[in-house]
């Protein structure tokens, strides 16, 4: 395995998976941080030492810290929708610090603020603040729509429906 200092969370999902594929195409070694490493085992084996995988679950911050040990940078895809999303994301920020990660690239949201109308923008604000307080170097990716889901809003009759 090449020396891995980069970790990608959500590597079996749309965003983390896309980032991982681009890195792999460019020959950049990285660790797939996923809930179920067995799902990527054959891919890791076929990657000729370019990839490794470790268990990463937002519900297990202690385990996540162990899985991120030795990484310098982590691409942190925000937690999935749940009642305890904010707490999970804050726990991941603590896990990043405990693991000794220096830099985080975090998938945030446009216009995060404590009084934002959109619930997730409030959650992202809290997470961004925690990342800053932790002293991590950071890049916040503040999108407001994922284009990969855009086709899901178009019906069979080619009409765009949605908010």
C-alpha positions as CSV (number, residue, x, y, z in Angstrom):
1,X,0.0,0.0,0.0
2,X,1.2,3.5,-0.9
3,X,1.6,5.8,2.1
4,X,-2.0,7.0,2.8
5,X,-2.5,10.3,4.4
6,X,-5.9,11.1,2.8
7,X,-9.3,9.6,3.9
8,X,-12.6,9.8,2.2
9,X,-15.8,9.3,4.2
10,X,-18.9,8.1,2.5
11,X,-16.8,6.4,-0.2
12,X,-19.7,4.0,-1.1
13,X,-22.1,7.0,-1.6
14,X,-22.5,9.4,-4.5
15,X,-20.3,12.3,-3.3
16,X,-17.6,10.4,-1.5
17,X,-17.6,7.7,-4.2
18,X,-17.1,10.3,-6.9
19,X,-14.2,11.9,-5.1
20,X,-12.6,8.5,-4.4
21,X,-12.9,7.5,-8.1
22,X,-11.3,10.8,-9.3
23,X,-8.4,10.3,-6.9
24,X,-8.0,6.7,-7.9
25,X,-7.9,7.7,-11.6
26,X,-5.1,10.1,-10.8
27,X,-3.2,7.5,-8.8
28,X,-3.7,9.2,-5.4
29,X,-3.5,6.7,-2.5
30,X,-6.3,7.1,0.0
31,X,-8.3,5.3,2.7
32,X,-12.0,4.5,2.1
33,X,-13.8,5.3,5.4
34,X,-17.0,3.4,5.2
35,X,-19.6,1.8,7.5
36,X,-19.1,-1.7,5.9
37,X,-15.5,-2.3,4.6
38,X,-16.6,-5.7,3.2
39,X,-18.6,-3.8,0.6
40,X,-15.3,-2.4,-0.9
41,X,-13.0,-5.3,-0.1
42,X,-12.8,-6.5,-3.7
43,X,-12.2,-3.0,-5.0
44,X,-9.4,-2.4,-2.5
45,X,-7.8,-5.7,-3.5
46,X,-7.9,-4.8,-7.2
47,X,-6.4,-1.4,-6.6
48,X,-2.9,-2.7,-6.5
49,X,-2.1,-1.1,-3.1
50,X,-3.5,2.3,-3.9
51,X,-6.5,2.0,-1.5
52,X,-7.2,0.7,1.9
53,X,-10.4,0.7,3.9
54,X,-11.5,1.2,7.5
55,X,-14.7,1.2,9.4
56,X,-16.2,4.7,9.8
57,X,-19.6,5.2,11.4
58,X,-20.9,8.5,12.6
59,X,-22.6,6.6,15.4
60,X,-19.2,5.3,16.7
61,X,-16.8,8.3,17.1
62,X,-14.2,6.3,19.1
63,X,-14.0,3.8,16.3
64,X,-13.9,6.6,13.7
65,X,-11.0,8.2,15.5
66,X,-9.1,4.9,15.3
67,X,-9.9,4.5,11.6
68,X,-8.7,8.0,10.9
69,X,-5.4,7.6,12.8
70,X,-2.4,8.5,10.6
71,X,-4.4,10.5,8.2
72,X,-3.5,14.1,7.5
73,X,-6.6,15.1,5.5
74,X,-10.1,13.8,5.6
75,X,-12.9,14.6,3.1
76,X,-15.9,14.6,5.5
77,X,-19.2,14.1,3.8
78,X,-21.9,15.4,6.2
79,X,-24.0,12.8,8.1
80,X,-27.2,11.5,6.7
81,X,-30.5,12.8,7.9
82,X,-31.4,11.7,11.4
83,X,-32.7,13.1,14.6
84,X,-29.2,13.2,16.1
85,X,-27.3,14.5,13.0
86,X,-25.9,17.5,14.8
87,X,-24.5,15.4,17.6
88,X,-23.0,12.9,15.2
89,X,-21.3,15.6,13.2
90,X,-19.9,17.2,16.4
91,X,-18.7,13.9,17.5
92,X,-16.9,13.4,14.2
93,X,-15.1,16.8,14.6
94,X,-13.9,15.5,18.0
95,X,-12.8,12.2,16.4
96,X,-10.9,14.1,13.7
97,X,-9.0,16.0,16.5
98,X,-8.3,12.8,18.5
99,X,-7.0,11.0,15.4
100,X,-4.5,13.8,14.8
101,X,-6.1,14.8,11.4
102,X,-4.7,18.2,10.4
103,X,-7.1,19.3,7.6
104,X,-10.8,18.6,6.8
105,X,-12.7,19.2,3.6
106,X,-16.3,19.3,4.8
107,X,-19.5,19.2,2.7
108,X,-21.5,22.0,4.2
109,X,-24.3,24.1,2.8
110,X,-24.9,27.5,1.3
111,X,-25.4,30.3,3.9
112,X,-25.0,28.4,7.1
113,X,-26.2,30.4,10.0
114,X,-27.6,29.8,13.5
115,X,-30.9,31.4,12.5
116,X,-31.1,29.9,9.0
117,X,-34.6,28.9,7.8
118,X,-33.3,25.6,6.4
119,X,-32.7,23.2,9.3
120,X,-29.6,21.7,7.7
121,X,-28.0,25.1,7.3
122,X,-28.2,25.5,11.1
123,X,-26.6,22.1,11.6
124,X,-23.8,22.9,9.1
125,X,-23.2,26.2,10.9
126,X,-22.7,24.4,14.2
127,X,-20.4,21.9,12.6
128,X,-18.3,24.6,10.8
129,X,-18.0,26.4,14.1
130,X,-16.8,23.3,15.8
131,X,-14.2,22.6,13.1
132,X,-12.9,26.1,13.4
133,X,-12.7,25.9,17.3
134,X,-10.9,22.5,17.0
135,X,-8.1,24.4,15.2
136,X,-8.3,22.2,12.1
137,X,-7.3,23.6,8.7
138,X,-10.5,23.4,6.7
139,X,-12.3,23.9,3.4
140,X,-16.0,24.2,3.5
141,X,-17.8,23.2,0.4
142,X,-21.0,25.2,0.5
143,X,-23.3,23.8,-2.2
144,X,-27.0,24.4,-2.4
145,X,-28.1,21.6,-4.6
146,X,-26.5,18.3,-5.8
147,X,-26.8,18.1,-9.6
148,X,-26.5,14.3,-9.4
149,X,-30.0,14.1,-8.0
150,X,-31.5,16.6,-10.5
151,X,-32.8,13.8,-12.8
152,X,-34.8,12.5,-9.9
153,X,-37.0,15.6,-10.1
154,X,-37.8,15.0,-13.8
155,X,-40.8,12.7,-14.4
156,X,-41.2,10.3,-17.3
157,X,-43.2,13.0,-19.2
158,X,-40.0,15.1,-19.0
159,X,-41.5,17.6,-16.6
160,X,-39.4,19.1,-13.8
161,X,-41.1,18.9,-10.5
162,X,-39.8,20.0,-7.1
163,X,-39.3,23.0,-4.9
